[in-house]
Amino acid sequence: MCLMIAGLTLTLQIAPAAAQAGVAGPVKLVVLGDSLSAGYGLPAPAAFPVRLQKALNDKGIAVEMINAGVSGDTTSGGLGRLDWSVPEGTQGVILELGANDALRGTDPKVPRAALTEIIKRLQARKIAVLLCGMLAPPNYGPDYAQKFNSIYPDLAKEFGVPLYPFFLEGVAGNTALALPDGMHPTAEGVDIVVKNILPSVEAFLSTLARQPS
């Protein structure tokens, strides 16, 4: 995959619902991920962070969101660029990494260690994390799948962070929702991802609203 960063920042008006929840301004979020969140093969307005922000806006929830997705990135790559991808003032990170590790058959110990360090460093900065799970492809066998798939629930439990179990829920395996490469979602597929993850993101944002500034 090509390497591409979508450094797109979008700001929404503060909605009455957010103000009533006690939020002083738009919640500052970063989507730290790979091509699945970068919007690979899609027009910029169809990328996951853009569509997610619109969905939140439509519900009266104000966010300032940075798309820090890099196509082809692994968990180790995300760790390597963590400091400059997540600027000061960020309140929450939606962490979507691991698909490329799984596709390459990387030893699960590697993404486990990288994701562990990412979460530790974000928590040390008082930045909340919503962890998005990924599932290994079946071609590496059940033993690999068990070791890889367990990374996300294990880390969510260890660090007390919310988990969205499978980022591509409702889209993976549906060729009608995939680009010609068979892996990346179409714009319609992205909208399904957004629809499915939206309740988890709303719950995540509600915890941020309750945190002291």
N, CA, C and O of each residue as an XYZ file, in Angstrom:
852
protein
N       0.829     -1.185      0.000
C       0.000      0.000      0.000
C       0.874      1.250      0.000
O       1.990      1.243      0.519
N       0.353      2.313     -0.585
C       1.109      3.547     -0.587
C       1.046      4.165      0.796
O       0.144      3.871      1.580
N       2.024      5.033      1.092
C       2.023      5.739      2.352
C       1.396      7.097      2.129
O       1.833      7.846      1.256
N       0.391      7.420      2.897
C      -0.338      8.648      2.688
C      -0.934      9.077      4.001
O      -1.566      8.278      4.692
N      -0.738     10.351      4.360
C      -1.374     10.837      5.570
C      -2.412     11.862      5.209
O      -2.174     12.751      4.391
N      -3.557     11.733      5.820
C      -4.636     12.678      5.582
C      -4.713     13.588      6.787
O      -5.430     13.290      7.742
N      -3.991     14.686      6.760
C      -3.930     15.583      7.900
C      -5.057     16.583      7.857
O      -4.816     17.790      7.840
N      -6.254     16.114      7.841
C      -7.427     16.952      7.669
C      -8.046     17.259      9.017
O      -8.410     16.352      9.766
N      -8.165     18.547      9.325
C      -8.780     18.964     10.565
C     -10.096     19.643     10.266
O     -10.158     20.552      9.437
N     -11.145     19.209     10.933
C     -12.469     19.768     10.728
C     -13.007     20.252     12.067
O     -12.842     19.577     13.083
N     -13.647     21.412     12.073
C     -14.212     21.943     13.294
C     -15.690     22.191     13.100
O     -16.114     22.718     12.071
N     -16.472     21.809     14.096
C     -17.914     21.994     14.036
C     -18.345     23.055     15.031
O     -17.662     23.298     16.026
N     -19.479     23.688     14.761
C     -20.083     24.622     15.690
C     -20.455     23.893     16.978
O     -20.842     22.725     16.937
N     -20.344     24.555     18.100
C     -20.770     23.959     19.366
C     -22.286     23.881     19.366
O     -22.972     24.894     19.232
N     -22.792     22.692     19.514
C     -24.232     22.493     19.459
C     -24.840     22.628     20.839
O     -24.153     22.408     21.837
N     -26.131     22.990     20.922
C     -26.779     23.127     22.228
C     -26.663     21.872     23.081
O     -26.466     21.960     24.293
N     -26.786     20.688     22.449
C     -26.726     19.444     23.216
C     -25.382     19.289     23.901
O     -25.307     18.855     25.050
N     -24.308     19.650     23.183
C     -22.972     19.545     23.776
C     -22.823     20.538     24.915
O     -22.247     20.220     25.955
N     -23.353     21.764     24.712
C     -23.243     22.776     25.758
C     -23.977     22.336     27.013
O     -23.502     22.551     28.128
N     -25.143     21.717     26.826
C     -25.913     21.260     27.969
C     -25.191     20.146     28.717
O     -25.393     19.968     29.918
N     -24.343     19.392     28.002
C     -23.608     18.312     28.646
C     -22.421     18.826     29.442
O     -21.734     18.053     30.109
N     -22.176     20.140     29.372
C     -21.104     20.721     30.154
C     -19.780     20.775     29.413
O     -18.736     20.974     30.034
N     -19.801     20.602     28.095
C     -18.584     20.659     27.307
C     -18.301     22.110     26.958
O     -19.160     22.781     26.386
N     -17.114     22.613     27.288
C     -16.786     24.012     27.086
C     -16.580     24.345     25.615
O     -16.741     25.501     25.226
N     -16.241     23.399     24.814
C     -15.994     23.616     23.395
C     -15.963     22.283     22.686
O     -16.200     21.244     23.302
N     -15.672     22.300     21.384
C     -15.612     21.039     20.652
C     -14.589     20.083     21.261
O     -13.501     20.504     21.652
N     -14.930     18.820     21.341
C     -14.003     17.809     21.843
C     -12.931     17.563     20.785
O     -13.244     17.361     19.612
N     -11.689     17.581     21.196
C     -10.575     17.418     20.259
C     -10.198     15.944     20.156
O      -9.711     15.349     21.117
N     -10.428     15.364     18.983
C     -10.196     13.946     18.744
C      -9.180     13.737     17.635
O      -9.060     14.552     16.720
N      -8.449     12.630     17.729
C      -7.562     12.175     16.656
C      -7.942     10.741     16.315
O      -8.107      9.911     17.209
N      -8.081     10.450     15.029
C      -8.243      9.071     14.579
C      -6.867      8.604     14.121
O      -6.393      9.000     13.057
N      -6.232      7.765     14.925
C      -4.888      7.264     14.631
C      -5.033      5.885     13.990
O      -5.391      4.917     14.661
N      -4.758      5.802     12.705
C      -5.013      4.538     12.039
C      -4.222      4.332     10.766
O      -3.200      4.974     10.523
N      -4.735      3.406      9.956
C      -4.094      3.048      8.688
C      -5.003      3.454      7.530
O      -5.760      4.418      7.643
N      -4.931      2.718      6.411
C      -5.710      3.090      5.232
C      -7.210      3.020      5.467
O      -7.974      3.696      4.777
N      -7.644      2.217      6.425
C      -9.073      2.077      6.687
C      -9.669      3.374      7.224
O     -10.837      3.674      6.976
N      -8.878      4.131      7.949
C      -9.345      5.429      8.423
C      -8.822      6.580      7.577
O      -9.410      7.662      7.580
N      -7.720      6.367      6.848
C      -7.176      7.426      5.995
C      -8.095      7.738      4.822
O      -8.065      8.844      4.281
N      -8.917      6.757      4.425
C      -9.790      6.957      3.272
C      -9.147      6.532      1.975
O      -9.370      7.156      0.937
N      -8.352      5.477      2.018
C      -7.644      4.987      0.841
C      -8.614      4.743     -0.320
O      -9.636      4.074     -0.167
N      -8.264      5.306     -1.489
C      -9.043      5.087     -2.703
C     -10.342      5.853     -2.775
O     -11.137      5.638     -3.690
N     -10.576      6.753     -1.820
C     -11.836      7.491     -1.769
C     -11.580      8.997     -1.815
O     -10.497      9.451     -1.448
N     -12.559      9.766     -2.259
C     -12.439     11.227     -2.137
C     -12.319     11.607     -0.670
O     -12.863     10.920      0.195
N     -11.617     12.688     -0.385
C     -11.390     13.096      1.000
C     -12.676     13.195      1.828
O     -12.671     12.795      2.992
N     -13.778     13.715      1.270
C     -14.995     13.820      2.087
C     -15.613     12.475      2.474
O     -16.500     12.428      3.327
N     -15.156     11.386      1.860
C     -15.710     10.066      2.159
C     -14.909      9.303      3.198
O     -15.288      8.194      3.572
N     -13.805      9.875      3.672
C     -12.967      9.189      4.660
C     -13.709      9.015      5.981
O     -14.587      9.806      6.323
N     -13.346      7.980      6.707
C     -14.024      7.642      7.962
C     -14.112      8.808      8.941
O     -15.205      9.066      9.447
N     -13.018      9.539      9.246
C     -13.147     10.619     10.233
C     -14.111     11.716      9.790
O     -14.823     12.295     10.610
N     -14.130     11.995      8.499
C     -15.016     13.041      7.989
C     -16.474     12.613      8.130
O     -17.324     13.388      8.568
N     -16.746     11.364      7.750
C     -18.118     10.853      7.828
C     -18.566     10.691      9.289
O     -19.726     10.927      9.624
N     -17.625     10.285     10.144
C     -17.954     10.161     11.562
C     -18.274     11.525     12.152
O     -19.231     11.671     12.912
N     -17.477     12.513     11.803
C     -17.723     13.845     12.330
C     -19.080     14.372     11.868
O     -19.801     14.998     12.645
N     -19.424     14.124     10.624
C     -20.738     14.560     10.131
C     -21.866     13.875     10.906
O     -22.863     14.505     11.259
N     -21.690     12.576     11.163
C     -22.714     11.846     11.909
C     -22.881     12.412     13.316
O     -23.999     12.517     13.821
N     -21.769     12.774     13.944
C     -21.826     13.373     15.267
C     -22.471     14.757     15.206
O     -23.285     15.110     16.060
N     -22.101     15.530     14.194
C     -22.670     16.854     14.003
C     -24.182     16.771     13.834
O     -24.924     17.576     14.396
N     -24.626     15.800     13.064
C     -26.059     15.630     12.829
C     -26.814     15.334     14.122
O     -28.020     15.564     14.210
N     -26.098     14.822     15.123
C     -26.722     14.521     16.415
C     -26.471     15.633     17.435
O     -26.785     15.484     18.616
N     -25.907     16.740     16.974
C     -25.684     17.872     17.858
C     -24.474     17.755     18.739
O     -24.414     18.385     19.795
N     -23.495     16.954     18.326
C     -22.274     16.740     19.118
C     -21.104     17.408     18.405
O     -20.811     17.090     17.252
N     -20.443     18.323     19.083
C     -19.366     19.106     18.481
C     -18.008     18.461     18.722
O     -17.648     18.172     19.863
N     -17.258     18.237     17.656
C     -15.914     17.696     17.765
C     -14.986     18.419     16.800
O     -15.411     18.933     15.766
N     -13.730     18.444     17.158
C     -12.662     18.909     16.265
C     -11.790     17.692     16.015
O     -11.081     17.239     16.914
N     -11.835     17.163     14.807
C     -11.255     15.850     14.535
C     -10.096     15.933     13.549
O     -10.185     16.606     12.522
N      -9.013     15.243     13.874
C      -7.856     15.138     12.980
C      -7.803     13.724     12.422
O      -7.869     12.751     13.174
N      -7.686     13.611     11.121
C      -7.516     12.317     10.470
C      -6.026     12.012     10.401
O      -5.328     12.503      9.514
N      -5.546     11.209     11.327
C      -4.138     10.807     11.356
C      -4.016      9.372     10.862
O      -3.362      8.541     11.492
N      -4.651      9.089      9.731
C      -4.555      7.774      9.115
C      -3.453      7.755      8.072
O      -3.341      8.681      7.269
N      -2.650      6.722      8.076
C      -1.567      6.558      7.106
C      -1.736      5.207      6.413
O      -1.668      4.156      7.050
N      -1.955      5.254      5.115
C      -2.136      4.004      4.380
C      -0.884      3.146      4.432
O       0.226      3.638      4.227
N      -1.065      1.878      4.705
C       0.056      0.947      4.803
C       0.670      0.871      6.181
O       1.586      0.081      6.408
N       0.181      1.681      7.105
C       0.818      1.731      8.423
C       0.525      0.483      9.250
O      -0.541     -0.123      9.141
N       1.489      0.123     10.069
C       1.354     -0.968     11.032
C       1.252     -0.380     12.436
O       1.348      0.835     12.614
N       1.059     -1.230     13.413
C       1.041     -0.746     14.786
C       2.389     -0.131     15.172
O       2.439      0.867     15.890
N       3.466     -0.726     14.696
C       4.801     -0.178     14.991
C       4.985      1.178     14.331
O       5.590      2.078     14.913
N       4.463      1.328     13.114
C       4.523      2.619     12.433
C       3.727      3.672     13.185
O       4.169      4.814     13.312
N       2.560      3.297     13.682
C       1.759      4.231     14.455
C       2.462      4.667     15.725
O       2.381      5.830     16.120
N       3.153      3.731     16.365
C       3.914      4.065     17.558
C       5.033      5.037     17.219
O       5.286      5.985     17.962
N       5.700      4.801     16.101
C       6.826      5.640     15.711
C       6.444      7.088     15.429
O       7.265      7.990     15.596
N       5.213      7.314     15.006
C       4.790      8.681     14.686
C       3.792      9.230     15.706
O       3.153     10.254     15.464
N       3.665      8.562     16.822
C       2.620      8.909     17.781
C       2.696     10.358     18.244
O       1.682     11.056     18.262
N       3.884     10.816     18.616
C       4.006     12.136     19.228
C       3.574     13.255     18.294
O       2.908     14.197     18.725
N       3.946     13.165     17.014
C       3.556     14.243     16.112
C       2.182     14.033     15.483
O       1.602     14.972     14.937
N       1.665     12.829     15.553
C       0.319     12.578     15.026
C      -0.777     12.991     16.001
O      -1.903     13.282     15.600
N      -0.434     13.013     17.285
C      -1.409     13.365     18.323
C      -0.916     14.635     19.016
O      -0.109     14.555     19.941
N      -1.389     15.803     18.584
C      -0.864     17.064     19.115
C      -1.332     17.351     20.531
O      -2.266     16.730     21.036
N      -0.667     18.296     21.149
C      -1.078     18.746     22.479
C      -2.502     19.292     22.417
O      -2.899     19.914     21.432
N      -3.246     19.054     23.460
C      -4.630     19.498     23.495
C      -5.621     18.441     23.073
O      -6.828     18.631     23.229
N      -5.137     17.318     22.534
C      -6.026     16.220     22.158
C      -6.661     15.632     23.410
O      -5.979     15.385     24.405
N      -7.965     15.411     23.355
C      -8.676     14.840     24.496
C      -8.938     13.342     24.351
O      -9.026     12.620     25.344
N      -9.062     12.887     23.113
C      -9.342     11.479     22.889
C      -8.770     10.994     21.577
O      -8.675     11.745     20.606
N      -8.390      9.721     21.560
C      -7.868      9.081     20.342
C      -8.706      7.850     20.027
O      -8.933      7.001     20.888
N      -9.159      7.766     18.789
C      -9.768      6.544     18.276
C      -8.633      5.770     17.610
O      -8.124      6.179     16.566
N      -8.246      4.665     18.211
C      -7.053      3.920     17.805
C      -7.448      2.757     16.902
O      -8.045      1.781     17.356
N      -7.107      2.873     15.616
C      -7.484      1.880     14.606
C      -6.223      1.417     13.882
O      -5.885      1.943     12.821
N      -5.542      0.452     14.444
C      -4.314     -0.077     13.846
C      -4.264     -1.589     14.048
O      -4.839     -2.123     14.996
N      -3.568     -2.265     13.140
C      -3.376     -3.702     13.265
C      -3.726     -4.496     12.029
O      -3.289     -5.638     11.884
N      -4.517     -3.907     11.123
C      -4.920     -4.648      9.920
C      -3.723     -5.064      9.084
O      -3.679     -6.188      8.582
N      -2.752     -4.173      8.927
C      -1.590     -4.506      8.102
C      -0.670     -5.512      8.782
O      -0.019     -6.311      8.108
N      -0.609     -5.481     10.105
C       0.147     -6.511     10.824
C      -0.466     -7.885     10.534
O       0.245     -8.853     10.265
N      -1.796     -7.948     10.594
C      -2.484     -9.219     10.368
C      -2.320     -9.700      8.927
O      -2.087    -10.884      8.683
N      -2.442     -8.778      7.981
C      -2.312     -9.157      6.576
C      -0.922     -9.707      6.263
O      -0.777    -10.569      5.397
N       0.093     -9.214      6.960
C       1.470     -9.643      6.727
C       1.857    -10.850      7.572
O       2.963    -11.374      7.438
N       0.955    -11.293      8.438
C       1.270    -12.430      9.294
C       2.321    -12.121     10.327
O       3.061    -13.008     10.753
N       2.395    -10.864     10.737
C       3.370    -10.455     11.746
C       3.125    -11.192     13.062
O       1.981    -11.387     13.472
N       4.196    -11.592     13.709
C       4.078    -12.235     15.020
C       3.192    -11.375     15.911
O       3.505    -10.203     16.121
N       2.097    -11.914     16.444
C       1.191    -11.118     17.265
C       1.850    -10.411     18.445
O       1.318     -9.423     18.951
N       3.008    -10.912     18.888
C       3.704    -10.235     19.972
C       4.094     -8.809     19.579
O       4.169     -7.923     20.430
N       4.342     -8.593     18.281
C       4.780     -7.266     17.821
C       3.649     -6.243     17.914
O       3.837     -5.206     18.550
N       2.473     -6.488     17.302
C       1.389     -5.512     17.467
C       0.917     -5.385     18.903
O       0.514     -4.301     19.324
N       0.959     -6.472     19.665
C       0.560     -6.377     21.078
C       1.478     -5.391     21.811
O       1.004     -4.539     22.563
N       2.776     -5.510     21.592
C       3.726     -4.630     22.266
C       3.564     -3.184     21.812
O       3.616     -2.261     22.626
N       3.367     -2.989     20.501
C       3.242     -1.629     19.969
C       1.966     -0.961     20.472
O       2.000      0.198     20.885
N       0.847     -1.672     20.442
C      -0.404     -1.105     20.928
C      -0.344     -0.834     22.430
O      -0.890      0.158     22.913
N       0.317     -1.713     23.154
C       0.501     -1.498     24.589
C       1.222     -0.183     24.848
O       0.809      0.605     25.698
N       2.294      0.044     24.113
C       3.082      1.262     24.313
C       2.295      2.503     23.884
O       2.375      3.544     24.537
N       1.538      2.398     22.794
C       0.720      3.535     22.358
C      -0.272      3.925     23.443
O      -0.396      5.102     23.782
N      -0.981      2.936     23.989
C      -1.975      3.229     25.014
C      -1.315      3.792     26.268
O      -1.824      4.742     26.863
N      -0.189      3.214     26.674
C       0.519      3.712     27.854
C       0.909      5.177     27.682
O       0.726      5.990     28.588
N       1.445      5.500     26.515
C       1.926      6.862     26.287
C       0.775      7.856     26.193
O       0.896      8.992     26.651
N      -0.334      7.436     25.605
C      -1.496      8.324     25.543
C      -2.083      8.540     26.934
O      -2.436      9.664     27.291
N      -2.188      7.481     27.713
C      -2.721      7.627     29.066
C      -1.801      8.474     29.941
O      -2.271      9.208     30.810
N      -0.506      8.375     29.717
C       0.422      9.217     30.470
C       0.212     10.694     30.152
O       0.512     11.566     30.968
N      -0.308     10.961     28.956
C      -0.616     12.336     28.550
C      -2.053     12.719     28.908
O      -2.518     13.789     28.515
N      -2.752     11.873     29.636
C      -4.142     12.115     30.032
C      -5.080     12.191     28.829
O      -6.048     12.951     28.828
N      -4.780     11.397     27.812
C      -5.608     11.322     26.607
C      -6.367     10.004     26.625
O      -5.766      8.934     26.716
N      -7.683     10.086     26.538
C      -8.521      8.891     26.547
C      -8.401      8.137     25.223
O      -8.107      8.730     24.186
N      -8.628      6.834     25.270
C      -8.474      5.981     24.097
C      -9.727      5.136     23.886
O     -10.247      4.524     24.819
N     -10.200      5.115     22.643
C     -11.205      4.151     22.203
C     -10.478      3.187     21.274
O     -10.035      3.576     20.194
N     -10.355      1.940     21.689
C      -9.590      0.942     20.944
C     -10.508      0.211     19.969
O     -11.547     -0.325     20.353
N     -10.100      0.201     18.697
C     -10.857     -0.498     17.659
C     -10.172     -1.821     17.336
O      -9.004     -1.847     16.949
N     -10.898     -2.902     17.495
C     -10.328     -4.216     17.255
C     -10.248     -4.575     15.786
O     -10.950     -4.009     14.948
N      -9.381     -5.523     15.492
C      -9.216     -6.060     14.152
C      -9.144     -7.577     14.273
O      -8.719     -8.113     15.297
N      -9.566     -8.259     13.211
C      -9.523     -9.718     13.183
C      -8.546    -10.200     12.128
O      -8.451     -9.625     11.044
N      -7.820    -11.261     12.454
C      -6.850    -11.824     11.514
C      -7.566    -12.532     10.371
O      -8.631    -13.114     10.581
N      -6.998    -12.494      9.153
C      -7.582    -13.245      8.044
C      -7.447    -14.743      8.304
O      -6.534    -15.164      9.014
N      -8.341    -15.552      7.741
C      -8.341    -16.979      8.062
C      -7.166    -17.771      7.491
O      -6.914    -18.895      7.925
N      -6.446    -17.203      6.530
C      -5.408    -17.989      5.843
C      -4.198    -18.313      6.715
O      -3.387    -19.159      6.339
N      -4.058    -17.662      7.871
C      -2.929    -17.965      8.754
C      -3.270    -19.028      9.791
O      -2.423    -19.411     10.599
N      -4.488    -19.492      9.765
C      -4.867    -20.591     10.653
C      -5.429    -20.137     11.983
O      -5.272    -18.978     12.367
N      -6.091    -21.058     12.697
C      -6.772    -20.713     13.957
C      -5.826    -20.318     15.089
O      -6.183    -19.491     15.928
N      -4.630    -20.895     15.124
C      -3.708    -20.556     16.206
C      -3.270    -19.101     16.098
O      -3.249    -18.371     17.089
N      -2.921    -18.691     14.878
C      -2.531    -17.292     14.672
C      -3.706    -16.370     14.978
O      -3.548    -15.346     15.642
N      -4.888    -16.745     14.484
C      -6.073    -15.904     14.690
C      -6.363    -15.732     16.178
O      -6.695    -14.632     16.621
N      -6.242    -16.801     16.944
C      -6.520    -16.702     18.380
C      -5.540    -15.749     19.053
O      -5.938    -14.915     19.867
N      -4.267    -15.871     18.716
C      -3.253    -15.020     19.339
C      -3.419    -13.562     18.921
O      -3.251    -12.654     19.736
N      -3.749    -13.339     17.646
C      -3.892    -11.957     17.170
C      -5.192    -11.335     17.675
O      -5.190    -10.224     18.205
N      -6.291    -12.050     17.510
C      -7.597    -11.484     17.852
C      -7.727    -11.156     19.336
O      -8.480    -10.258     19.715
N      -6.993    -11.884     20.173
C      -7.089    -11.663     21.619
C      -6.375    -10.397     22.078
O      -6.568     -9.949     23.208
N      -5.555     -9.821     21.209
C      -4.791     -8.630     21.595
C      -5.730     -7.533     22.097
O      -5.498     -6.950     23.157
N      -6.774     -7.258     21.344
C      -7.618     -6.089     21.606
C      -8.441     -6.221     22.889
O      -8.407     -5.308     23.714
N      -9.173     -7.308     23.091
C      -9.882     -7.416     24.375
C      -8.942     -7.491     25.569
O      -9.262     -6.990     26.647
N      -7.789     -8.112     25.382
C      -6.814     -8.186     26.483
C      -6.344     -6.786     26.889
O      -6.302     -6.455     28.074
N      -5.991     -5.967     25.890
C      -5.484     -4.629     26.200
C      -6.585     -3.730     26.742
O      -6.340     -2.906     27.624
N      -7.794     -3.884     26.219
C      -8.908     -3.080     26.731
C      -9.120     -3.356     28.215
O      -9.349     -2.438     29.002
N      -9.040     -4.622     28.582
C      -9.211     -5.002     29.987
C      -8.031     -4.526     30.832
O      -8.218     -4.007     31.932
N      -6.818     -4.706     30.313
C      -5.617     -4.342     31.067
C      -5.560     -2.852     31.374
O      -5.188     -2.452     32.477
N      -5.930     -2.032     30.392
C      -5.777     -0.584     30.557
C      -7.088      0.138     30.844
O      -7.106      1.358     31.003
N      -8.177     -0.612     30.910
C      -9.453      0.006     31.232
C      -9.961      0.967     30.181
O     -10.549      2.000     30.504
N      -9.734      0.627     28.909
C     -10.203      1.481     27.818
C     -11.379      0.810     27.112
O     -11.447     -0.418     27.068
N     -12.302      1.593     26.561
C     -13.418      1.004     25.829
C     -12.946      0.343     24.542
O     -11.987      0.791     23.914
N     -13.628     -0.721     24.163
C     -13.260     -1.493     22.976
C     -14.432     -1.566     22.013
O     -15.543     -1.928     22.401
N     -14.181     -1.217     20.748
C     -15.115     -1.526     19.672
C     -14.555     -2.782     19.028
O     -13.507     -2.705     18.387
N     -15.198     -3.936     19.165
C     -14.548     -5.223     18.891
C     -13.967     -5.413     17.492
O     -12.886     -5.984     17.349
N     -14.676     -4.938     16.448
C     -14.177     -5.171     15.091
C     -14.517     -3.959     14.237
O     -15.686     -3.684     13.967
N     -13.488     -3.241     13.816
C     -13.684     -1.979     13.096
C     -14.524     -2.154     11.837
O     -15.330     -1.282     11.512
N     -14.353     -3.267     11.122
C     -15.046     -3.482      9.850
C     -16.334     -4.287     10.003
O     -16.797     -4.902      9.043
N     -16.904     -4.286     11.182
C     -18.158     -4.990     11.420
C     -19.226     -4.532     10.417
O     -19.455     -3.336     10.239
N     -19.871     -5.505      9.770
C     -20.912     -5.203      8.809
C     -20.424     -4.927      7.410
O     -21.223     -4.752      6.490
N     -19.098     -4.887      7.240
C     -18.521     -4.561      5.936
C     -17.580     -5.657      5.437
O     -17.611     -6.015      4.260
N     -16.750     -6.183      6.324
C     -15.771     -7.208      5.936
C     -16.473     -8.407      5.306
O     -17.477     -8.901      5.819
N     -15.921     -8.859      4.184
C     -16.457    -10.023      3.502
C     -17.572     -9.728      2.525
O     -18.006    -10.621      1.798
N     -18.044     -8.499      2.493
C     -19.107     -8.099      1.554
C     -18.459     -7.416      0.358
O     -18.061     -6.255      0.450
N     -18.351     -8.113     -0.749
C     -17.662     -7.569     -1.921
C     -18.363     -6.341     -2.482
O     -17.723     -5.502     -3.115
N     -19.657     -6.225     -2.262
C     -20.391     -5.062     -2.757
C     -19.991     -3.786     -2.034
O     -20.238     -2.684     -2.524
N     -19.368     -3.936     -0.863
C     -18.958     -2.780     -0.066
C     -17.450     -2.583     -0.078
O     -16.918     -1.809      0.718
N     -16.756     -3.280     -0.979
C     -15.294     -3.199     -1.051
C     -14.853     -2.597     -2.378
O     -15.516     -2.758     -3.402
N     -13.726     -1.904     -2.338
C     -13.088     -1.426     -3.561
C     -12.570     -2.624     -4.358
O     -12.569     -3.740     -3.839
N     -12.129     -2.427     -5.602
C     -11.654     -3.558     -6.407
C     -10.550     -4.390     -5.765
O     -10.369     -5.552     -6.131
N      -9.801     -3.817     -4.808
C      -8.752     -4.602     -4.144
C      -9.338     -5.621     -3.168
O      -8.618     -6.482     -2.661
N     -10.628     -5.527     -2.909
C     -11.289     -6.482     -2.040
C     -11.068     -6.261     -0.556
O     -11.575     -7.028      0.262
N     -10.326     -5.235     -0.196
C      -9.985     -5.013      1.214
C     -10.539     -3.717      1.775
O     -11.045     -3.690      2.897
N     -10.448     -2.656      1.012
C     -10.838     -1.348      1.531
C     -12.306     -1.051      1.241
O     -12.801     -1.374      0.161
N     -12.999     -0.444      2.188
C     -14.419     -0.181      1.991
C     -14.683      0.933      0.983
O     -13.893      1.865      0.837
N     -15.803      0.810      0.299
C     -16.299      1.879     -0.549
C     -16.842      2.995      0.340
O     -16.866      2.869      1.564
N     -17.276      4.085     -0.286
C     -17.892      5.167      0.487
C     -19.125      4.652      1.232
O     -19.362      5.023      2.382
N     -19.905      3.801      0.573
C     -21.070      3.211      1.239
C     -20.631      2.336      2.410
O     -21.269      2.325      3.463
N     -19.537      1.604      2.216
C     -19.004      0.776      3.300
C     -18.554      1.611      4.481
O     -18.780      1.236      5.632
N     -17.914      2.747      4.207
C     -17.480      3.640      5.288
C     -18.683      4.125      6.079
O     -18.635      4.198      7.307
N     -19.754      4.454      5.385
C     -20.954      4.915      6.083
C     -21.525      3.833      6.996
O     -22.063      4.139      8.060
N     -21.411      2.576      6.587
C     -21.876      1.482      7.441
C     -20.975      1.345      8.665
O     -21.457      1.137      9.778
N     -19.673      1.464      8.453
C     -18.741      1.446      9.585
C     -19.109      2.546     10.577
O     -19.174      2.315     11.785
N     -19.347      3.741     10.050
C     -19.704      4.877     10.905
C     -21.003      4.602     11.663
O     -21.083      4.834     12.870
N     -21.999      4.118     10.966
C     -23.287      3.829     11.613
C     -23.131      2.832     12.753
O     -23.738      2.985     13.813
N     -22.311      1.809     12.524
C     -22.156      0.760     13.530
C     -21.325      1.209     14.734
O     -21.602      0.813     15.866
N     -20.325      2.023     14.490
C     -19.442      2.438     15.590
C     -19.977      3.651     16.332
O     -19.518      3.950     17.435
N     -20.938      4.353     15.749
C     -21.402      5.616     16.316
C     -21.841      5.511     17.781
O     -21.452      6.369     18.574
N     -22.622      4.513     18.181
C     -22.996      4.431     19.603
C     -21.785      4.304     20.534
O     -21.780      4.863     21.631
N     -20.766      3.572     20.093
C     -19.561      3.434     20.912
C     -18.818      4.755     21.025
O     -18.285      5.086     22.085
N     -18.783      5.515     19.924
C     -18.117      6.821     19.958
C     -18.889      7.785     20.837
O     -18.288      8.550     21.592
N     -20.206      7.761     20.752
C     -21.015      8.629     21.613
C     -20.772      8.317     23.089
O     -20.630      9.229     23.903
N     -20.724      7.049     23.427
C     -20.457      6.661     24.814
C     -19.070      7.126     25.242
O     -18.883      7.590     26.367
N     -18.103      7.000     24.344
C     -16.737      7.448     24.599
C     -16.714      8.947     24.856
O     -16.074      9.402     25.804
N     -17.401      9.715     24.028
C     -17.434     11.170     24.194
C     -18.129     11.567     25.483
O     -17.762     12.568     26.098
N     -19.122     10.805     25.901
C     -19.804     11.140     27.155
C     -18.867     11.008     28.345
O     -18.996     11.747     29.321
N     -17.924     10.071     28.273
C     -16.956      9.938     29.368
C     -15.991     11.118     29.373
O     -15.560     11.564     30.436
N     -15.648     11.627     28.182
C     -14.771     12.788     28.112
C     -15.447     14.016     28.692
O     -14.803     14.832     29.350
N     -16.752     14.151     28.448
C     -17.493     15.301     28.960
C     -17.519     15.321     30.474
O     -17.651     16.385     31.079
N     -17.394     14.148     31.097
C     -17.446     14.073     32.553
C     -16.086     14.243     33.215
O     -15.988     14.398     34.432
N     -15.027     14.211     32.387
C     -13.686     14.324     32.944
C     -13.386     15.780     33.313
O     -13.797     16.693     32.597
N     -12.675     16.004     34.422
C     -12.303     17.365     34.767
C     -11.299     17.911     33.776
O     -10.460     17.169     33.265
N     -11.377     19.199     33.500
C     -10.458     19.828     32.546
C      -9.091     20.026     33.168
O      -8.184     20.543     32.515
